[in-house]
Amino acid sequence: MVKKILVWGGLAFLIFFVAFRPDSAANVVKSMGGTVMDIAQGVGDFVSSLVA
């Protein structure tokens, strides 16, 4: 029950954040995307180092 409330609350917050602060929401997503790309680059470098 608590998990369901937290999921719905998080979804409501996400919708509110995107609706009323679209620029901030876009910056958050852009930052998270950059972080994911940095992690992927690091893993790729690691695997390349193992193979070489």
Phi, psi and omega in degrees: 000316181295321179299317180297319179295317179294321179295313180294322177295318177296319178296318178297319178296319179299314179297316178299315182297316181291322183288320187256346179222062185297325179294316178295319179297319178295320178295322178296314180295319179298317179295317179295321178297319177297321179295317178298319179294321177297319179295316180297320178297318179297317179295319178297317177298319180297313180295320177299321178294326178292321184285322185284000000 
